[in-house]
């Protein structure tokens, strides 16, 4: 039986754009934690370090969809270079301000400018969509991208912290800056795989989408909210996992816990990408959210680092598949002329959820210990399930306006013969 992931890279230029995209997306996982590590060492104030990092994260959430919207309208090549240039200038200035003890307000100003870095995960997904729109292989491509997301968030933070503590405080953010520059410079010249700019109204879905930003589309708002809830679980596991391990006298165990969560998610994503399920996407979203909600409950009863690692492994099994389903739904309900922006809004929802979960669970850990923090994950899981159930009807109606895509979805339930042509 042919390996579906190997078959995926038959598309001309796919190896090149996915490799460059991987390099360019590493900084998003390195920069926020790198800022905290750098400023805590140089200024000795964790509160300031966390605040500057939070401003950077909020800035990426605000600017990311706008950069993606411009990419849909003008093309990735024309937008990525200036957006990346602004981000590089902002991050470089932040490093200089930290090094030369500039006023505190300059750190925040630079963090805002650094947040203009483009969401490369959405840019890469848009290229896969251009290559395999209407093909079962697009499902496999989105599965691969979810696994790559997990990989970057396992490797990136550890690399950034390690560089800043082993070499010099600015090393982590500096390497992130270099990777962003190199990755984008390699990605942009690949014109043959760049999605074409489509005029507004070129897609039949534009008639009911109301024009303007993709966030005005009901399915995008609903899916982004589902990922806010899912992201809150991730943020909770990150913060409370560390607190739990430290409370049990095993600080090193925190790294194991966080890695196990990512490994569970990545393995599930790889397996999910090989399946050709005939279950409608809205129902899959509900099933994924239900699994997510149920697997948060054991977190309330863990007694040690080992049992916590087992619990988060099973909790992670539903994360990547749910993310894959969300991206498939975005692709099928958002006009092609606004696809990159739609995907970026979904990823932004995830990032907002991570920050929200980390902040709320951290506050509860201070008051009630790790169990209080894990309660945030349980509530977030219930919220994700409720949102998925509420979204099912609107998503079914949104998919119903695309008979051609429904036919493609049914075709996805059947294996594709080896060597079959996938392009529409």
ABEGO torsion letter per residue (X at the ends): XBBAAAAAAABBGAAAAAAAAAAAAAAAAAAAAAAAAAAAAAAGBAAAAAAAAAAAAAAAAAAAAAAAAAAAAAEAAAAAAAAAAAAAAAAAAAAAAAAAGBBAAAAAAAAAAAAABBBAAAAAAAAAAAAABGBAAAAAAAAAAAAAAAAAAAAAAAAAAAAAAABBAAAAAAAAAAAAAAAAAAAAABAAABBBBBBBGABAAAAAAGEEBAAABAAAAAAAAAAAAAAAAAAAAAAAAAAAAAAAGBAAAAAAAAAAAAAAAAAAAAAAAABBBABBAAAAAAAAAAAAAAAAAAAAABABAAAAAAAAAAAAAAAAAAAAAAAAAAAAABBAAAAAAAAAAAAAAAAAAAAAAAAAAAAAAAAAEAAAAAAAAAAAAAAAAAAAAAAAAAAAAAAAABAAAAAAAAAAABBBBBGBBABX
